[in-house]
Amino acid sequence: MRLKRYILVMVAGMLLFGFGISLTMNSRLDLQQGMWQVWVWFSNHSMPERVPMVTGLVLLIGGVVLVVAGTRRLIRSFIQAVNPGATPKQLLNALVDQRQTMPRLRVLGIGGGTGLSTLLRGLKSYPVDLTVIVTVSDDGGSSGRLRTDLDMPPPGDLRNCLVALAEAEPLMERLFQHRFAPGAGEGSSCLGGHSVGNLIIAGLSEITGDFHQAIQETSRVLAVRGRVLPSANRPLGLKATMADGSVICGETAITAAHGEITSISIDPPDAEPLPEALEAIREADVIILGPGSVFSSLVPNLLIPGMADVLVASPAIKLFICNVMTQPGESDDFTASRHLEAVLQHLTCGNPFHFAIVNLQRPAQDVLAIYAEEGQQFVEPDLARIRALGVIPITGHLLADTHLARHDHDKLAHCIIETLAREANWPEVLRRRE
């Protein structure tokens, strides 16, 4: 492992650092006096006044470089001995996974769309056990085509969550997210618009004969850190009752109608929840709903018979994450509290949420102008109304540093973990579970 040479480099660096401090501070050490005598002997004239200080700075910097270099090489040598080819991050993750004596919070996310995958990307870097329940009501794009052609649940939102939690090689992640260009394949467009990951899940679903089993097999391929569960093992349809009394069927049609939604329901109304999903809710220490489209990603999961009852009955700490921007045709003019109210109005068994995480950071004007062209606007943080609903608002500047008005996964995860540690008494949650 070449440990001795790296230790010697570190020791040499420490000695040089000490000599450098001595010369720089003009300390009266025998070593310094000896160096002066050597200088005089070689140069045959008096030492300039600034030479000791300059020499000291050079030695000081050189010592720091040697200590850092030796330490880095020592750590790398240990890593290669324990797990050849592993990076420091991979080794750290492996060590965290092996620490079975350390109790970890069981965190459950519920939702769909890109918001849920953003949440997972941030939380997976913390020592928590992650499970996610994903909606299966999408009927557009590649997922919608596979749903229609193969009579299977739409895989798109689940695929995004799988990739977000994946520990596989970056090329494998890119492969799963790769989408064929329009017109690819024979005829009008056999493969055009399809995601490779969606096709793999569809293939595994046919091989195993079970959609949930296909998701579990895909999790193994991607080395997923956590569990990804569909809310039901069959595709669900959506029915929206609009403010004018009309009823619109299908997620895509509902969004395209650009009307005011008063309520949403699922088809069939007696759909059975995945048993593993119900068990995950019962076992969770923390349950997070959102971020995501209220009527098409969040509420449908809670409308499956039994899901809301188990959620309300669970002693877990429950958080609602509000969206950053409104969604055209679904949450036009919604404030933060209106997002929460839309969820609560579909729950007949009470308000289960303890906290609501709300973004206060307003996007730049040029970004808001771009979103305004699409009919989207910033979700106003009406915190007083959230408190009136019996929920504690947790605020922060949570936007990503991009041209898109979206949550930053690291900021959002940090806000959640900080909330659990400060407001929810994390140690007490673990003791209660034991």
C-alpha positions as CSV (number, residue, x, y, z in Angstrom):
1,M,0.0,0.0,0.0
2,R,3.1,2.2,0.1
3,L,1.9,3.7,3.4
4,K,5.4,4.4,4.8
5,R,6.5,6.7,1.9
6,Y,3.3,8.8,2.2
7,I,3.7,9.1,6.0
8,L,7.3,10.2,5.4
9,V,6.1,12.8,2.9
10,M,3.6,14.1,5.5
11,V,6.3,14.2,8.3
12,A,8.7,16.0,6.0
13,G,6.0,18.5,5.2
14,M,5.3,19.1,8.9
15,L,9.0,19.7,9.5
16,L,9.3,22.2,6.6
17,F,6.1,23.9,7.9
18,G,7.7,24.3,11.3
19,F,11.0,25.6,9.9
20,G,9.0,28.0,7.8
21,I,7.1,29.3,10.8
22,S,10.4,29.7,12.7
23,L,12.1,31.7,9.9
24,T,9.1,33.8,9.2
25,M,8.5,34.8,12.8
26,N,12.2,35.3,13.3
27,S,12.3,33.0,16.3
28,R,15.6,32.5,18.0
29,L,16.0,28.8,17.3
30,D,19.3,27.0,17.0
31,L,18.1,25.6,13.7
32,Q,17.6,29.1,12.3
33,Q,21.0,30.3,13.6
34,G,22.5,27.2,11.9
35,M,20.9,28.1,8.6
36,W,22.2,31.6,8.8
37,Q,25.7,30.3,9.4
38,V,25.4,28.0,6.4
39,W,24.2,30.9,4.3
40,V,27.1,33.1,5.4
41,W,29.6,30.2,4.8
42,F,28.3,29.6,1.2
43,S,27.8,33.3,0.2
44,N,30.8,34.6,2.1
45,H,28.8,37.8,3.1
46,S,26.1,38.9,5.5
47,M,22.6,37.6,5.1
48,P,20.2,40.2,3.8
49,E,17.5,41.2,6.3
50,R,14.6,39.9,4.1
51,V,16.1,36.5,3.2
52,P,15.1,34.6,6.4
53,M,11.5,35.7,6.0
54,V,11.3,34.9,2.2
55,T,12.9,31.5,2.9
56,G,10.5,30.9,5.7
57,L,7.5,31.6,3.5
58,V,8.9,29.2,0.8
59,L,9.4,26.5,3.4
60,L,6.0,27.1,4.9
61,I,4.2,26.8,1.6
62,G,6.3,23.8,0.6
63,G,5.4,22.1,3.9
64,V,1.7,22.6,3.3
65,V,1.9,21.2,-0.2
66,L,3.7,18.1,1.0
67,V,1.3,17.5,3.9
68,V,-1.7,17.8,1.5
69,A,-0.1,15.6,-1.1
70,G,0.9,12.9,1.3
71,T,-2.6,12.9,3.0
72,R,-4.3,12.6,-0.4
73,R,-2.1,9.8,-1.5
74,L,-2.5,8.0,1.8
75,I,-6.3,8.2,1.6
76,R,-6.3,7.1,-2.0
77,S,-4.1,4.1,-1.1
78,F,-6.6,3.0,1.6
79,I,-9.5,3.3,-0.9
80,Q,-7.7,1.2,-3.5
81,A,-6.9,-1.4,-0.9
82,V,-10.5,-1.6,0.3
83,N,-12.3,-1.3,-3.0
84,P,-10.0,-1.1,-6.1
85,G,-11.3,1.3,-8.7
86,A,-13.8,3.1,-6.3
87,T,-13.9,6.8,-5.9
88,P,-13.9,8.4,-2.4
89,K,-17.7,9.2,-2.8
90,Q,-18.5,5.6,-3.7
91,L,-16.4,4.3,-0.8
92,L,-18.2,6.7,1.6
93,N,-21.6,5.5,0.4
94,A,-20.5,1.9,0.8
95,L,-19.4,2.6,4.4
96,V,-22.7,4.4,5.2
97,D,-24.6,1.4,3.8
98,Q,-22.7,-1.0,6.0
99,R,-23.3,0.9,9.2
100,Q,-26.3,-1.1,10.3
101,T,-25.9,-0.1,13.9
102,M,-26.7,3.5,13.1
103,P,-30.5,4.1,13.0
104,R,-31.7,6.0,10.0
105,L,-34.9,7.8,9.3
106,R,-37.3,6.0,7.0
107,V,-38.4,8.8,4.6
108,L,-41.2,8.3,2.2
109,G,-42.0,10.6,-0.8
110,I,-45.3,10.6,-2.6
111,G,-46.0,12.3,-5.9
112,G,-44.9,12.2,-9.5
113,G,-43.4,14.2,-12.4
114,T,-40.0,16.0,-12.2
115,G,-40.6,17.5,-8.8
116,L,-40.4,14.1,-7.0
117,S,-37.2,13.2,-8.8
118,T,-35.7,16.5,-7.8
119,L,-36.5,15.8,-4.2
120,L,-34.8,12.4,-4.4
121,R,-31.6,13.7,-5.9
122,G,-31.1,15.8,-2.9
123,L,-32.2,13.4,-0.2
124,K,-30.2,10.4,-1.4
125,S,-26.9,12.1,-0.2
126,Y,-28.2,12.0,3.4
127,P,-28.1,8.9,5.7
128,V,-31.9,8.1,5.4
129,D,-33.8,5.1,4.0
130,L,-35.7,6.3,1.0
131,T,-38.9,5.0,-0.5
132,V,-41.1,6.7,-3.0
133,I,-44.7,6.1,-4.2
134,V,-45.3,7.3,-7.7
135,T,-48.5,8.1,-9.5
136,V,-49.6,6.0,-12.5
137,S,-52.1,8.3,-14.2
138,D,-50.0,9.8,-16.9
139,D,-51.5,9.4,-20.4
140,G,-49.3,11.5,-22.6
141,G,-46.0,11.1,-24.5
142,S,-44.0,7.9,-24.5
143,S,-45.7,6.7,-21.3
144,G,-49.1,7.3,-22.7
145,R,-48.3,5.3,-25.9
146,L,-47.0,2.4,-24.0
147,R,-50.0,2.5,-21.6
148,T,-52.4,2.3,-24.6
149,D,-50.4,-0.2,-26.7
150,L,-49.5,-2.6,-23.9
151,D,-52.2,-1.9,-21.3
152,M,-49.5,-1.2,-18.6
153,P,-49.1,1.5,-16.1
154,P,-47.2,4.6,-17.5
155,P,-43.5,4.1,-16.7
156,G,-42.2,7.7,-17.2
157,D,-42.5,9.1,-13.7
158,L,-41.1,5.9,-12.2
159,R,-38.2,6.0,-14.6
160,N,-37.3,9.5,-13.5
161,C,-37.3,8.5,-9.9
162,L,-35.2,5.4,-10.6
163,V,-32.6,7.4,-12.4
164,A,-32.6,10.0,-9.6
165,L,-31.8,7.3,-7.0
166,A,-29.4,5.4,-9.3
167,E,-25.8,4.7,-8.3
168,A,-25.0,3.2,-11.7
169,E,-22.5,4.5,-14.2
170,P,-23.4,7.9,-15.7
171,L,-23.6,6.3,-19.2
172,M,-26.3,3.9,-17.9
173,E,-28.3,6.8,-16.6
174,R,-27.9,8.7,-19.9
175,L,-29.1,5.5,-21.7
176,F,-32.3,5.3,-19.6
177,Q,-33.1,8.9,-20.2
178,H,-32.2,8.9,-23.9
179,R,-35.2,9.7,-26.1
180,F,-35.4,8.7,-29.7
181,A,-35.8,11.6,-32.1
182,P,-39.2,12.0,-33.8
183,G,-39.5,9.9,-36.9
184,A,-37.1,7.2,-35.6
185,G,-38.1,3.7,-36.7
186,E,-40.3,2.6,-39.5
187,G,-43.3,4.2,-40.9
188,S,-44.9,7.2,-39.2
189,S,-42.7,6.9,-36.1
190,C,-42.2,3.5,-34.4
191,L,-39.6,4.6,-31.8
192,G,-39.8,8.3,-32.2
193,G,-40.4,10.1,-28.9
194,H,-39.9,6.9,-26.8
195,S,-37.5,6.9,-23.9
196,V,-35.1,3.9,-23.8
197,G,-35.8,3.5,-20.1
198,N,-39.5,3.3,-20.7
199,L,-39.0,0.6,-23.3
200,I,-36.7,-1.4,-20.9
201,I,-39.4,-1.2,-18.2
202,A,-42.0,-2.3,-20.7
203,G,-39.9,-5.2,-21.8
204,L,-39.2,-6.3,-18.2
205,S,-42.9,-6.0,-17.5
206,E,-43.7,-8.5,-20.3
207,I,-40.9,-10.8,-19.2
208,T,-41.9,-10.9,-15.5
209,G,-45.6,-10.6,-16.1
210,D,-45.9,-8.0,-13.4
211,F,-45.3,-4.2,-13.6
212,H,-44.2,-3.9,-10.0
213,Q,-41.7,-6.7,-10.4
214,A,-40.3,-5.0,-13.6
215,I,-39.7,-1.8,-11.5
216,Q,-37.8,-3.9,-8.9
217,E,-35.6,-5.5,-11.6
218,T,-34.9,-2.1,-13.1
219,S,-33.8,-0.9,-9.7
220,R,-31.2,-3.7,-9.5
221,V,-29.9,-2.8,-13.0
222,L,-29.4,0.8,-11.9
223,A,-28.2,0.0,-8.4
224,V,-31.0,2.2,-7.0
225,R,-30.5,3.5,-3.5
226,G,-33.9,3.1,-2.0
227,R,-37.3,1.7,-3.2
228,V,-39.5,3.0,-6.0
229,L,-43.1,1.8,-5.9
230,P,-46.1,2.5,-8.2
231,S,-49.1,3.6,-6.2
232,A,-51.1,0.9,-8.0
233,N,-50.2,-2.1,-10.2
234,R,-52.5,-1.0,-13.0
235,P,-53.0,2.3,-15.0
236,L,-55.4,4.8,-13.6
237,G,-57.5,7.4,-15.4
238,L,-58.3,10.9,-14.2
239,K,-61.7,12.7,-14.2
240,A,-61.8,16.4,-13.5
241,T,-65.0,18.2,-12.6
242,M,-64.6,21.8,-13.8
243,A,-66.1,25.0,-12.4
244,D,-68.7,25.1,-15.2
245,G,-69.9,21.6,-14.2
246,S,-68.3,19.8,-17.1
247,V,-66.4,16.6,-16.6
248,I,-63.1,16.0,-18.6
249,C,-61.4,12.6,-18.7
250,G,-57.7,12.0,-19.1
251,E,-54.7,13.9,-17.7
252,T,-53.6,15.4,-21.0
253,A,-57.2,16.5,-21.9
254,I,-57.6,18.1,-18.4
255,T,-54.5,20.2,-18.7
256,A,-55.3,21.2,-22.2
257,A,-58.8,22.4,-21.3
258,H,-57.3,25.4,-19.3
259,G,-60.3,25.6,-17.1
260,E,-60.8,25.9,-13.3
261,I,-60.7,22.4,-11.7
262,T,-62.9,22.0,-8.7
263,S,-62.3,18.3,-7.9
264,I,-60.5,15.3,-9.4
265,S,-61.3,11.6,-9.2
266,I,-59.7,8.4,-10.5
267,D,-61.0,5.7,-12.8
268,P,-61.7,3.0,-11.7
269,P,-62.7,4.5,-8.3
270,D,-62.2,1.1,-6.6
271,A,-58.6,0.6,-7.8
272,E,-56.5,-1.4,-5.4
273,P,-53.3,0.2,-3.9
274,L,-50.1,-1.7,-4.2
275,P,-49.8,-3.6,-0.8
276,E,-46.1,-2.6,-0.6
277,A,-47.1,1.1,-0.9
278,L,-49.5,0.8,2.1
279,E,-46.8,-1.0,4.1
280,A,-44.3,1.8,3.3
281,I,-46.7,4.4,4.6
282,R,-47.2,2.5,7.8
283,E,-43.4,2.1,8.4
284,A,-42.3,5.6,7.5
285,D,-40.9,8.0,10.0
286,V,-41.3,11.0,7.6
287,I,-43.8,11.3,4.8
288,I,-43.3,14.0,2.1
289,L,-46.0,15.0,-0.4
290,G,-44.7,17.0,-3.4
291,P,-43.4,18.9,-5.1
292,G,-45.5,18.3,-8.2
293,S,-48.7,19.0,-10.1
294,V,-51.4,19.1,-7.5
295,F,-54.3,17.5,-9.5
296,S,-52.3,15.1,-11.7
297,S,-49.3,14.0,-9.6
298,L,-50.2,14.4,-5.9
299,V,-53.9,14.0,-5.4
300,P,-54.4,10.8,-7.5
301,N,-52.2,8.8,-5.2
302,L,-54.4,9.8,-2.2
303,L,-57.6,8.9,-4.0
304,I,-56.8,5.2,-4.2
305,P,-59.0,3.5,-1.6
306,G,-57.1,3.0,1.7
307,M,-54.1,5.3,0.9
308,A,-55.4,8.5,2.6
309,D,-56.7,6.6,5.6
310,V,-53.3,4.9,6.2
311,L,-51.6,8.3,5.6
312,V,-53.7,10.1,8.2
313,A,-53.4,7.2,10.7
314,S,-49.6,7.1,10.4
315,P,-47.7,8.7,13.3
316,A,-45.0,9.9,10.9
317,I,-44.0,13.5,10.5
318,K,-45.7,14.8,7.4
319,L,-44.5,17.6,5.1
320,F,-46.1,19.2,2.1
321,I,-43.8,20.9,-0.4
322,C,-45.3,23.7,-2.4
323,N,-44.5,24.3,-6.0
324,V,-42.4,27.2,-7.2
325,M,-44.5,28.2,-10.2
326,T,-48.2,27.6,-11.2
327,Q,-49.1,25.2,-13.9
328,P,-51.3,26.2,-16.8
329,G,-54.7,24.5,-16.9
330,E,-54.2,23.0,-13.4
331,S,-53.2,25.6,-10.8
332,D,-53.6,29.0,-12.5
333,D,-53.4,31.8,-9.9
334,F,-52.8,29.4,-7.1
335,T,-51.0,30.7,-4.0
336,A,-49.0,28.5,-1.7
337,S,-52.0,27.9,0.6
338,R,-54.3,27.2,-2.3
339,H,-52.0,24.3,-3.4
340,L,-52.3,22.9,0.1
341,E,-56.1,23.4,0.2
342,A,-56.5,21.6,-3.1
343,V,-55.0,18.5,-1.5
344,L,-56.9,18.8,1.7
345,Q,-60.3,19.1,0.0
346,H,-59.8,15.6,-1.4
347,L,-59.0,14.2,2.0
348,T,-62.2,13.3,4.0
349,C,-60.3,12.1,7.0
350,G,-58.7,15.4,8.2
351,N,-55.5,17.4,7.7
352,P,-52.4,15.1,8.2
353,F,-49.7,17.7,7.5
354,H,-47.4,19.2,10.2
355,F,-45.2,21.4,8.0
356,A,-45.3,23.1,4.6
357,I,-42.1,24.0,2.8
358,V,-42.5,27.2,0.9
359,N,-40.0,28.9,-1.4
360,L,-39.6,32.7,-0.8
361,Q,-37.0,33.3,-3.6
362,R,-38.6,35.1,-6.5
363,P,-37.1,34.3,-9.9
364,A,-35.4,37.0,-12.0
365,Q,-37.7,39.2,-14.1
366,D,-36.4,37.8,-17.4
367,V,-37.2,34.3,-16.1
368,L,-40.6,35.3,-15.0
369,A,-41.3,36.9,-18.4
370,I,-40.4,33.6,-20.1
371,Y,-42.8,31.7,-17.9
372,A,-45.5,34.3,-18.3
373,E,-45.6,33.5,-22.0
374,E,-46.6,30.0,-21.1
375,G,-49.2,31.2,-18.6
376,Q,-47.2,30.4,-15.5
377,Q,-46.6,32.7,-12.6
378,F,-44.7,32.7,-9.3
379,V,-46.5,31.0,-6.4
380,E,-47.0,33.7,-3.8
381,P,-46.1,32.6,-0.3
382,D,-49.2,33.5,1.8
383,L,-47.8,32.1,5.0
384,A,-50.6,33.5,7.3
385,R,-53.2,31.4,5.4
386,I,-51.0,28.3,5.7
387,R,-50.9,28.8,9.5
388,A,-54.7,29.2,9.5
389,L,-54.9,25.7,8.0
390,G,-53.1,24.4,11.0
391,V,-49.8,23.8,9.2
392,I,-46.4,25.3,10.2
393,P,-44.8,27.0,7.2
394,I,-41.0,26.4,6.7
395,T,-39.5,29.0,4.4
396,G,-36.2,29.4,2.5
397,H,-34.6,30.5,-0.7
398,L,-34.8,27.2,-2.6
399,L,-34.4,28.0,-6.3
400,A,-31.7,26.4,-8.5
401,D,-29.1,28.7,-10.0
402,T,-30.3,28.1,-13.6
403,H,-32.6,29.8,-16.1
404,L,-35.4,27.6,-14.9
405,A,-37.6,28.4,-11.9
406,R,-37.3,25.1,-10.2
407,H,-36.2,23.8,-6.8
408,D,-32.6,23.2,-6.2
409,H,-32.3,19.6,-5.0
410,D,-29.5,20.2,-2.5
411,K,-31.2,23.3,-1.0
412,L,-34.5,21.6,-0.8
413,A,-33.0,18.4,0.9
414,H,-31.1,20.6,3.3
415,C,-34.2,22.5,4.2
416,I,-36.1,19.2,4.9
417,I,-33.3,17.7,7.0
418,E,-32.8,20.9,8.9
419,T,-36.5,21.0,9.6
420,L,-36.5,17.5,10.9
421,A,-33.5,18.1,13.1
422,R,-34.8,21.5,14.5
423,E,-38.6,21.3,14.5
424,A,-39.5,17.6,14.5
425,N,-36.9,16.3,17.1
426,W,-35.2,13.7,14.9
427,P,-33.7,11.7,17.8
428,E,-37.1,11.4,19.4
429,V,-38.5,10.0,16.2
430,L,-35.9,7.3,16.2
431,R,-36.5,6.4,19.8
432,R,-40.2,6.2,19.2
433,R,-39.6,3.7,16.4
434,E,-37.4,1.5,18.6
